[in-house]
Amino acid sequence: MKPLDAYLDLEEEYGKGWYKKVNGIKLKHPHLRVLLAIGGWNEGSEKYSVMAEDPVSREKFAQSALSLVR
């Protein structure tokens, strides 16, 4: 998995670094629940349907999602 809007999500190349900012807020306010969306308006659903058909792909997707949120 990777962010689709690196400028907003990451700090590299003078980006806004929202992933890090949200995690900082979470550290100050542990009761805060943060959700992360997978996909998006411009993504469509076809590649997710193809991924979901294969158990190996589903496992890889799940592990990648867990790594991202930890």
N, CA, C and O atoms as a printed pandas DataFrame, in Angstrom:
     atom_number atom_name residue_name chain_id  residue_number  x_coord  y_coord  z_coord
0              1         N          MET        A               1    0.830   -1.169    0.000
1              2        CA          MET        A               1    0.000    0.000    0.000
2              3         C          MET        A               1    0.875    1.233    0.000
3              4         O          MET        A               1    1.988    1.238    0.525
4              5         N          LYS        A               2    0.339    2.275   -0.604
5              6        CA          LYS        A               2    1.057    3.543   -0.628
6              7         C          LYS        A               2    0.043    4.675   -0.687
7              8         O          LYS        A               2   -1.076    4.494   -1.169
8              9         N          PRO        A               3    0.433    5.826   -0.202
9             10        CA          PRO        A               3   -0.481    6.962   -0.279
10            11         C          PRO        A               3   -0.646    7.422   -1.720
11            12         O          PRO        A               3    0.304    7.392   -2.502
12            13         N          LEU        A               4   -1.837    7.840   -2.059
13            14        CA          LEU        A               4   -2.079    8.337   -3.415
14            15         C          LEU        A               4   -1.771    9.818   -3.541
15            16         O          LEU        A               4   -1.571   10.313   -4.651
16            17         N          ASP        A               5   -1.730   10.522   -2.445
17            18        CA          ASP        A               5   -1.411   11.942   -2.466
18            19         C          ASP        A               5   -0.217   12.173   -1.553
19            20         O          ASP        A               5   -0.360   12.638   -0.422
20            21         N          ALA        A               6    0.962   11.842   -2.064
21            22        CA          ALA        A               6    2.177   11.931   -1.252
22            23         C          ALA        A               6    2.403   13.348   -0.731
23            24         O          ALA        A               6    2.950   13.516    0.358
24            25         N          TYR        A               7    1.999   14.362   -1.476
25            26        CA          TYR        A               7    2.179   15.749   -1.034
26            27         C          TYR        A               7    1.440   16.002    0.281
27            28         O          TYR        A               7    1.985   16.642    1.180
28            29         N          LEU        A               8    0.221   15.512    0.401
29            30        CA          LEU        A               8   -0.541   15.718    1.636
30            31         C          LEU        A               8   -0.141   14.743    2.734
31            32         O          LEU        A               8   -0.110   15.112    3.908
32            33         N          ASP        A               9    0.163   13.513    2.368
33            34        CA          ASP        A               9    0.329   12.449    3.352
34            35         C          ASP        A               9    1.733   12.336    3.931
35            36         O          ASP        A               9    1.892   11.996    5.104
36            37         N          LEU        A              10    2.744   12.615    3.132
37            38        CA          LEU        A              10    4.126   12.388    3.550
38            39         C          LEU        A              10    4.869   13.700    3.745
39            40         O          LEU        A              10    4.384   14.763    3.356
40            41         N          GLU        A              11    6.058   13.618    4.354
41            42        CA          GLU        A              11    6.866   14.816    4.582
42            43         C          GLU        A              11    7.920   15.030    3.502
43            44         O          GLU        A              11    8.436   16.139    3.362
44            45         N          GLU        A              12    8.248   13.994    2.740
45            46        CA          GLU        A              12    9.272   14.119    1.717
46            47         C          GLU        A              12    8.885   15.179    0.686
47            48         O          GLU        A              12    7.703   15.417    0.437
48            49         N          GLU        A              13    9.896   15.807    0.093
49            50        CA          GLU        A              13    9.678   16.781   -0.987
50            51         C          GLU        A              13    8.741   17.905   -0.549
51            52         O          GLU        A              13    7.865   18.326   -1.305
52            53         N          TYR        A              14    8.933   18.384    0.674
53            54        CA          TYR        A              14    8.153   19.510    1.220
54            55         C          TYR        A              14    6.662   19.206    1.358
55            56         O          TYR        A              14    5.828   20.109    1.280
56            57         N          GLY        A              15    6.336   17.948    1.561
57            58        CA          GLY        A              15    4.935   17.562    1.729
58            59         C          GLY        A              15    4.363   18.045    3.054
59            60         O          GLY        A              15    5.094   18.516    3.926
60            61         N          LYS        A              16    3.086   17.926    3.191
61            62        CA          LYS        A              16    2.371   18.402    4.383
62            63         C          LYS        A              16    2.510   17.455    5.583
63            64         O          LYS        A              16    2.393   17.894    6.727
64            65         N          GLY        A              17    2.760   16.158    5.334
65            66        CA          GLY        A              17    3.009   15.209    6.420
66            67         C          GLY        A              17    1.819   14.902    7.316
67            68         O          GLY        A              17    1.968   14.824    8.535
68            69         N          TRP        A              18    0.651   14.729    6.731
69            70        CA          TRP        A              18   -0.548   14.515    7.551
70            71         C          TRP        A              18   -0.550   13.192    8.298
71            72         O          TRP        A              18   -1.133   13.111    9.379
72            73         N          TYR        A              19    0.084   12.146    7.760
73            74        CA          TYR        A              19    0.153   10.885    8.514
74            75         C          TYR        A              19    0.814   11.133    9.866
75            76         O          TYR        A              19    0.298   10.727   10.907
76            77         N          LYS        A              20    1.951   11.800    9.834
77            78        CA          LYS        A              20    2.699   12.049   11.063
78            79         C          LYS        A              20    1.924   12.980   12.000
79            80         O          LYS        A              20    1.913   12.761   13.212
80            81         N          LYS        A              21    1.284   14.001   11.462
81            82        CA          LYS        A              21    0.522   14.941   12.291
82            83         C          LYS        A              21   -0.641   14.240   13.000
83            84         O          LYS        A              21   -0.874   14.463   14.188
84            85         N          VAL        A              22   -1.356   13.406   12.276
85            86        CA          VAL        A              22   -2.485   12.694   12.885
86            87         C          VAL        A              22   -1.989   11.737   13.963
87            88         O          VAL        A              22   -2.610   11.615   15.019
88            89         N          ASN        A              23   -0.881   11.062   13.703
89            90        CA          ASN        A              23   -0.326   10.167   14.725
90            91         C          ASN        A              23    0.115   10.941   15.959
91            92         O          ASN        A              23   -0.007   10.436   17.075
92            93         N          GLY        A              24    0.623   12.154   15.784
93            94        CA          GLY        A              24    0.998   12.996   16.916
94            95         C          GLY        A              24   -0.210   13.376   17.761
95            96         O          GLY        A              24   -0.139   13.381   18.990
96            97         N          ILE        A              25   -1.307   13.693   17.105
97            98        CA          ILE        A              25   -2.546   14.012   17.830
98            99         C          ILE        A              25   -3.018   12.790   18.616
99           100         O          ILE        A              25   -3.472   12.907   19.754
100          101         N          LYS        A              26   -2.906   11.628   17.996
101          102        CA          LYS        A              26   -3.318   10.382   18.651
102          103         C          LYS        A              26   -2.476   10.121   19.908
103          104         O          LYS        A              26   -2.999    9.638   20.912
104          105         N          LEU        A              27   -1.197   10.433   19.859
105          106        CA          LEU        A              27   -0.342   10.241   21.036
106          107         C          LEU        A              27   -0.761   11.157   22.184
107          108         O          LEU        A              27   -0.709   10.757   23.347
108          109         N          LYS        A              28   -1.172   12.378   21.864
109          110        CA          LYS        A              28   -1.611   13.322   22.895
110          111         C          LYS        A              28   -3.007   12.998   23.419
111          112         O          LYS        A              28   -3.343   13.322   24.558
112          113         N          HIS        A              29   -3.802   12.365   22.589
113          114        CA          HIS        A              29   -5.194   12.049   22.937
114          115         C          HIS        A              29   -5.465   10.570   22.639
115          116         O          HIS        A              29   -6.090   10.252   21.627
116          117         N          PRO        A              30   -5.002    9.664   23.508
117          118        CA          PRO        A              30   -5.104    8.227   23.246
118          119         C          PRO        A              30   -6.527    7.721   23.021
119          120         O          PRO        A              30   -6.717    6.679   22.393
120          121         N          HIS        A              31   -7.515    8.435   23.519
121          122        CA          HIS        A              31   -8.909    8.012   23.330
122          123         C          HIS        A              31   -9.392    8.260   21.902
123          124         O          HIS        A              31  -10.425    7.731   21.491
124          125         N          LEU        A              32   -8.652    9.052   21.158
125          126        CA          LEU        A              32   -9.038    9.389   19.786
126          127         C          LEU        A              32   -8.995    8.151   18.894
127          128         O          LEU        A              32   -8.016    7.405   18.913
128          129         N          ARG        A              33  -10.042    7.934   18.120
129          130        CA          ARG        A              33  -10.071    6.822   17.163
130          131         C          ARG        A              33   -9.795    7.387   15.783
131          132         O          ARG        A              33  -10.486    8.296   15.323
132          133         N          VAL        A              34   -8.788    6.847   15.132
133          134        CA          VAL        A              34   -8.384    7.303   13.809
134          135         C          VAL        A              34   -8.700    6.207   12.803
135          136         O          VAL        A              34   -8.368    5.042   13.023
136          137         N          LEU        A              35   -9.331    6.573   11.715
137          138        CA          LEU        A              35   -9.660    5.634   10.648
138          139         C          LEU        A              35   -8.833    5.955    9.414
139          140         O          LEU        A              35   -8.538    7.118    9.137
140          141         N          LEU        A              36   -8.469    4.932    8.686
141          142        CA          LEU        A              36   -7.711    5.096    7.453
142          143         C          LEU        A              36   -8.499    4.453    6.326
143          144         O          LEU        A              36   -8.878    3.286    6.418
144          145         N          ALA        A              37   -8.742    5.194    5.282
145          146        CA          ALA        A              37   -9.503    4.674    4.144
146          147         C          ALA        A              37   -8.561    4.020    3.141
147          148         O          ALA        A              37   -7.447    4.488    2.908
148          149         N          ILE        A              38   -9.030    2.947    2.566
149          150        CA          ILE        A              38   -8.302    2.253    1.509
150          151         C          ILE        A              38   -9.076    2.488    0.218
151          152         O          ILE        A              38  -10.294    2.316    0.169
152          153         N          GLY        A              39   -8.365    2.875   -0.809
153          154        CA          GLY        A              39   -9.038    3.162   -2.077
154          155         C          GLY        A              39   -9.399    4.629   -2.144
155          156         O          GLY        A              39   -8.785    5.462   -1.478
156          157         N          GLY        A              40  -10.378    4.935   -2.934
157          158        CA          GLY        A              40  -10.792    6.322   -3.050
158          159         C          GLY        A              40  -11.587    6.554   -4.315
159          160         O          GLY        A              40  -11.769    5.654   -5.136
160          161         N          TRP        A              41  -12.044    7.749   -4.450
161          162        CA          TRP        A              41  -12.914    8.134   -5.554
162          163         C          TRP        A              41  -12.310    7.787   -6.917
163          164         O          TRP        A              41  -13.006    7.258   -7.784
164          165         N          ASN        A              42  -11.043    8.074   -7.109
165          166        CA          ASN        A              42  -10.395    7.861   -8.407
166          167         C          ASN        A              42   -9.872    6.446   -8.608
167          168         O          ASN        A              42   -9.418    6.111   -9.702
168          169         N          GLU        A              43   -9.924    5.627   -7.596
169          170        CA          GLU        A              43   -9.359    4.277   -7.667
170          171         C          GLU        A              43  -10.242    3.288   -8.417
171          172         O          GLU        A              43   -9.726    2.427   -9.130
172          173         N          GLY        A              44  -11.535    3.389   -8.277
173          174        CA          GLY        A              44  -12.406    2.356   -8.821
174          175         C          GLY        A              44  -12.352    1.125   -7.935
175          176         O          GLY        A              44  -11.651    1.116   -6.923
176          177         N          SER        A              45  -13.084    0.095   -8.305
177          178        CA          SER        A              45  -13.138   -1.096   -7.453
178          179         C          SER        A              45  -12.608   -2.351   -8.128
179          180         O          SER        A              45  -12.492   -3.392   -7.480
180          181         N          GLU        A              46  -12.287   -2.279   -9.406
181          182        CA          GLU        A              46  -11.904   -3.491  -10.133
182          183         C          GLU        A              46  -10.690   -4.186   -9.531
183          184         O          GLU        A              46  -10.716   -5.401   -9.335
184          185         N          LYS        A              47   -9.629   -3.444   -9.233
185          186        CA          LYS        A              47   -8.431   -4.112   -8.709
186          187         C          LYS        A              47   -8.676   -4.716   -7.326
187          188         O          LYS        A              47   -8.039   -5.706   -6.964
188          189         N          TYR        A              48   -9.590   -4.132   -6.551
189          190        CA          TYR        A              48   -9.908   -4.703   -5.244
190          191         C          TYR        A              48  -10.737   -5.975   -5.395
191          192         O          TYR        A              48  -10.592   -6.910   -4.608
192          193         N          SER        A              49  -11.597   -6.008   -6.395
193          194        CA          SER        A              49  -12.373   -7.224   -6.663
194          195         C          SER        A              49  -11.453   -8.355   -7.092
195          196         O          SER        A              49  -11.610   -9.491   -6.645
196          197         N          VAL        A              50  -10.495   -8.048   -7.956
197          198        CA          VAL        A              50   -9.532   -9.061   -8.413
198          199         C          VAL        A              50   -8.705   -9.554   -7.225
199          200         O          VAL        A              50   -8.500  -10.759   -7.076
200          201         N          MET        A              51   -8.231   -8.644   -6.383
201          202        CA          MET        A              51   -7.444   -9.016   -5.211
202          203         C          MET        A              51   -8.252   -9.910   -4.274
203          204         O          MET        A              51   -7.721  -10.882   -3.738
204          205         N          ALA        A              52   -9.518   -9.594   -4.074
205          206        CA          ALA        A              52  -10.355  -10.336   -3.129
206          207         C          ALA        A              52  -10.659  -11.753   -3.592
207          208         O          ALA        A              52  -10.999  -12.607   -2.772
208          209         N          GLU        A              53  -10.545  -12.018   -4.879
209          210        CA          GLU        A              53  -10.823  -13.359   -5.409
210          211         C          GLU        A              53   -9.763  -14.380   -5.024
211          212         O          GLU        A              53  -10.052  -15.575   -4.974
212          213         N          ASP        A              54   -8.544  -13.934   -4.752
213          214        CA          ASP        A              54   -7.423  -14.839   -4.515
214          215         C          ASP        A              54   -7.015  -14.811   -3.036
215          216         O          ASP        A              54   -6.683  -13.749   -2.509
216          217         N          PRO        A              55   -7.037  -15.969   -2.362
217          218        CA          PRO        A              55   -6.692  -16.004   -0.934
218          219         C          PRO        A              55   -5.278  -15.481   -0.637
219          220         O          PRO        A              55   -5.066  -14.823    0.381
220          221         N          VAL        A              56   -4.327  -15.766   -1.507
221          222        CA          VAL        A              56   -2.951  -15.295   -1.294
222          223         C          VAL        A              56   -2.899  -13.770   -1.393
223          224         O          VAL        A              56   -2.239  -13.113   -0.587
224          225         N          SER        A              57   -3.590  -13.217   -2.374
225          226        CA          SER        A              57   -3.638  -11.757   -2.525
226          227         C          SER        A              57   -4.343  -11.099   -1.343
227          228         O          SER        A              57   -3.926  -10.038   -0.880
228          229         N          ARG        A              58   -5.405  -11.724   -0.860
229          230        CA          ARG        A              58   -6.114  -11.180    0.301
230          231         C          ARG        A              58   -5.205  -11.136    1.524
231          232         O          ARG        A              58   -5.190  -10.151    2.262
232          233         N          GLU        A              59   -4.445  -12.212    1.732
233          234        CA          GLU        A              59   -3.527  -12.263    2.874
234          235         C          GLU        A              59   -2.453  -11.184    2.748
235          236         O          GLU        A              59   -2.140  -10.498    3.721
236          237         N          LYS        A              60   -1.894  -11.036    1.554
237          238        CA          LYS        A              60   -0.876  -10.005    1.325
238          239         C          LYS        A              60   -1.457   -8.613    1.591
239          240         O          LYS        A              60   -0.806   -7.775    2.215
240          241         N          PHE        A              61   -2.671   -8.373    1.119
241          242        CA          PHE        A              61   -3.347   -7.097    1.342
242          243         C          PHE        A              61   -3.553   -6.850    2.834
243          244         O          PHE        A              61   -3.284   -5.755    3.328
244          245         N          ALA        A              62   -4.027   -7.863    3.546
245          246        CA          ALA        A              62   -4.283   -7.727    4.983
246          247         C          ALA        A              62   -2.995   -7.427    5.745
247          248         O          ALA        A              62   -2.981   -6.568    6.626
248          249         N          GLN        A              63   -1.926   -8.124    5.413
249          250        CA          GLN        A              63   -0.645   -7.887    6.085
250          251         C          GLN        A              63   -0.119   -6.490    5.789
251          252         O          GLN        A              63    0.425   -5.826    6.672
252          253         N          SER        A              64   -0.278   -6.047    4.558
253          254        CA          SER        A              64    0.150   -4.702    4.180
254          255         C          SER        A              64   -0.650   -3.644    4.934
255          256         O          SER        A              64   -0.091   -2.647    5.390
256          257         N          ALA        A              65   -1.950   -3.860    5.063
257          258        CA          ALA        A              65   -2.807   -2.919    5.793
258          259         C          ALA        A              65   -2.403   -2.859    7.266
259          260         O          ALA        A              65   -2.335   -1.777    7.848
260          261         N          LEU        A              66   -2.136   -4.010    7.862
261          262        CA          LEU        A              66   -1.705   -4.039    9.265
262          263         C          LEU        A              66   -0.382   -3.313    9.460
263          264         O          LEU        A              66   -0.214   -2.574   10.430
264          265         N          SER        A              67    0.553   -3.520    8.547
265          266        CA          SER        A              67    1.847   -2.834    8.641
266          267         C          SER        A              67    1.672   -1.325    8.562
267          268         O          SER        A              67    2.348   -0.576    9.267
268          269         N          LEU        A              68    0.775   -0.889    7.711
269          270        CA          LEU        A              68    0.548    0.545    7.535
270          271         C          LEU        A              68   -0.031    1.189    8.786
271          272         O          LEU        A              68    0.381    2.287    9.160
272          273         N          VAL        A              69   -0.972    0.529    9.434
273          274        CA          VAL        A              69   -1.626    1.149   10.586
274          275         C          VAL        A              69   -0.863    0.977   11.896
275          276         O          VAL        A              69   -1.172    1.645   12.884
276          277         N          ARG        A              70    0.103    0.114   11.914
277          278        CA          ARG        A              70    0.902   -0.073   13.146
278          279         C          ARG        A              70    1.986    0.919   13.153
279          280         O          ARG        A              70    2.785    0.954   14.088
